């Protein structure tokens, strides 16, 4: 949904998202995921919406967070990796965590929501202008002016 109308959202945080890769095979359609693949129209896929609205997503500056384990029992890392690459290819900034050794359940089921909430909280503080002190903002302005003077 957020890729279709990025201006309506303050941030995206997706944990082991059910993003099926294009040309998903048996590896990616275990259990209920086969039903998802059958029910989903191509136009409804996150990848399709991203590619259709890449300019709007990029222009929005929407903070995007993706996190998935590389041992996800449902192979969510395949579709998430494809989404990461599509964002990268479209030059859309995002934060991507591929967690080594993590499954869909277990310790990652506790760590991932914490990371996602921290990301969304940081995005909300940035939007409210309370993410940094006035001194930090002044230092950033000085640094940017210095960096731009070097080019």
C-alpha positions as CSV (number, residue, x, y, z in Angstrom):
1,X,0.0,0.0,0.0
2,X,2.7,2.5,0.9
3,X,4.4,2.0,-2.5
4,X,1.2,3.0,-4.2
5,X,0.7,6.2,-2.2
6,X,4.0,7.1,-0.3
7,X,2.8,10.5,0.6
8,X,0.2,9.0,3.0
9,X,2.8,7.3,5.2
10,X,5.5,8.5,7.6
11,X,7.6,5.3,7.4
12,X,7.6,1.7,6.3
13,X,9.0,-1.0,8.5
14,X,8.6,-4.6,7.1
15,X,9.8,-7.6,9.1
16,X,10.1,-10.8,7.1
17,X,7.6,-9.4,4.7
18,X,5.5,-11.8,2.6
19,X,7.0,-10.5,-0.6
20,X,7.0,-13.3,-3.1
21,X,9.8,-13.0,-5.6
22,X,8.9,-12.8,-9.3
23,X,8.7,-16.2,-10.8
24,X,8.3,-17.8,-7.3
25,X,8.7,-21.5,-7.3
26,X,8.0,-24.3,-4.8
27,X,10.8,-23.0,-2.6
28,X,8.9,-19.8,-2.1
29,X,5.3,-21.1,-2.0
30,X,5.4,-23.4,1.1
31,X,2.0,-23.9,2.8
32,X,-0.3,-20.8,2.7
33,X,2.1,-18.9,0.5
34,X,0.9,-21.0,-2.5
35,X,-2.6,-19.6,-1.8
36,X,-1.2,-16.1,-1.6
37,X,0.6,-16.6,-4.9
38,X,-2.7,-17.8,-6.6
39,X,-4.8,-15.0,-5.1
40,X,-2.5,-12.1,-5.8
41,X,-2.8,-10.3,-9.1
42,X,0.5,-9.0,-10.5
43,X,-0.7,-5.4,-10.1
44,X,-1.0,-6.0,-6.3
45,X,2.6,-7.0,-5.8
46,X,4.9,-4.7,-3.9
47,X,7.5,-5.0,-6.7
48,X,5.0,-3.9,-9.3
49,X,3.8,-1.0,-7.2
50,X,7.3,0.1,-6.5
51,X,8.3,0.0,-10.1
52,X,5.1,1.9,-11.2
53,X,5.6,4.6,-8.5
54,X,9.4,4.7,-8.1
55,X,9.6,8.4,-8.8
56,X,6.9,9.2,-6.2
57,X,8.5,6.9,-3.6
58,X,12.0,8.4,-4.3
59,X,10.7,12.0,-4.1
60,X,8.7,11.4,-0.9
61,X,11.9,10.5,1.0
62,X,9.8,7.9,2.8
63,X,12.0,6.1,5.4
64,X,11.9,2.4,4.5
65,X,13.1,-0.5,6.7
66,X,13.4,-4.1,5.6
67,X,14.5,-6.9,7.9
68,X,14.6,-10.7,7.4
69,X,16.6,-13.7,8.5
70,X,18.7,-15.5,5.9
71,X,17.4,-18.8,7.3
72,X,13.7,-17.9,7.2
73,X,11.7,-21.1,7.1
74,X,9.3,-19.6,4.6
75,X,12.1,-18.2,2.4
76,X,10.9,-14.6,2.9
77,X,14.5,-13.6,2.4
78,X,14.2,-14.3,-1.4
79,X,11.4,-11.8,-2.0
80,X,12.8,-9.3,0.5
81,X,16.2,-9.4,-1.2
82,X,14.5,-8.8,-4.6
83,X,12.7,-5.8,-3.1
84,X,15.9,-4.5,-1.6
85,X,17.6,-4.8,-5.1
86,X,14.6,-3.1,-6.8
87,X,14.9,-0.2,-4.3
88,X,18.6,0.0,-4.8
89,X,18.3,0.0,-8.6
90,X,15.7,2.7,-8.4
91,X,18.0,4.8,-6.2
92,X,15.5,4.8,-3.3
93,X,17.2,5.0,0.1
94,X,16.3,2.3,2.5
95,X,17.7,0.4,5.5
96,X,18.0,-3.4,4.9
97,X,19.0,-6.0,7.5
98,X,19.6,-9.5,6.3
99,X,20.2,-11.2,9.7
100,X,22.7,-14.0,9.5
101,X,21.4,-17.3,10.9
102,X,18.0,-15.9,11.8
103,X,14.7,-17.8,11.1
104,X,11.1,-16.6,10.9
105,X,10.7,-17.5,14.5
106,X,12.9,-17.8,17.6
107,X,15.1,-15.0,18.9
108,X,14.6,-13.0,15.7
109,X,10.9,-12.8,16.4
110,X,11.8,-10.6,19.4
111,X,14.7,-8.7,18.0
112,X,13.1,-7.7,14.7
113,X,10.1,-5.8,16.1
114,X,12.4,-3.9,18.4
115,X,14.5,-2.8,15.5
116,X,11.4,-1.9,13.5
117,X,9.9,0.2,16.3
118,X,13.2,1.9,16.8
119,X,13.3,2.8,13.1
120,X,9.8,4.1,13.0
121,X,10.4,6.1,16.3
122,X,13.5,7.7,14.7
123,X,11.5,8.6,11.6
124,X,8.8,10.2,13.8
125,X,11.3,12.2,15.7
126,X,12.9,13.4,12.4
127,X,9.5,14.4,11.1
128,X,8.8,16.3,14.3
129,X,12.2,17.9,14.3
130,X,13.1,16.5,17.6
131,X,15.7,14.0,16.4
132,X,18.8,16.3,17.0
133,X,19.7,19.2,19.1
134,X,20.0,22.7,17.7
135,X,23.8,22.4,18.1
136,X,23.8,19.2,16.1
137,X,21.8,20.9,13.3
138,X,24.2,23.9,13.3
139,X,27.1,21.5,13.0
140,X,25.4,19.7,10.1
141,X,24.8,23.0,8.3
142,X,28.5,24.0,8.7
143,X,29.7,20.6,7.5
144,X,27.5,20.7,4.4
145,X,28.7,24.2,3.6
146,X,32.3,23.0,3.9
147,X,31.7,19.9,1.9
148,X,29.9,21.8,-0.9
149,X,32.7,24.4,-1.0
150,X,35.2,21.6,-1.8
151,X,33.4,20.6,-5.1
